[in-house]
C-alpha cells in the first residue's frame, strides 16, 4: 500500500537531496567524501553517514533501480554502516533478523516488520543501544573507489 501510493523515484531522490542540503546548512552535518573514508576526520566535524540493516537497500536495490531508470543516485548514499554485520562483530553472534537482534537485547520490535518506517525506527533503536553498549559505528561498505 505505501509503495503504490508513493512518488516516483526521480522526484523522491530530488526531494531527498534538497532535504539533505538543508540539513547540512541548518545543523552542519558532513557526509564522508573519498578523503574522509580513507582517513580520520576532524574532531570539529559532525561527520555522519547512513545506517542500514544489511547492504541490500543501498548496495543492491537502490543501486539497481537508479541504473535501470538512468537516475543519478546522491553520492552520500555510496557508503554506509551495515548494522547487521556490525552487530555480528560487536556481540559475536549472528542475529535472526532485525527482530531477533532486538529480542537478543531485550528490546521489543515496534510496528510491523518489513514496513520501511517501522524498520527504520527499530534499526535506530538498535543502533542507539549498541552505541550505549560501547560499539563504535564505522562505515562497513563503500561503493566509492579510493
Helices and strands as residue ranges (DSSP letters): H 9-27, E 29-31, H 34-38, E 46-48, E 50-52, I 56-61, H 62-68, G 75-78, E 79-82, H 83-91, H 97-104, H 116-132, E 141-142
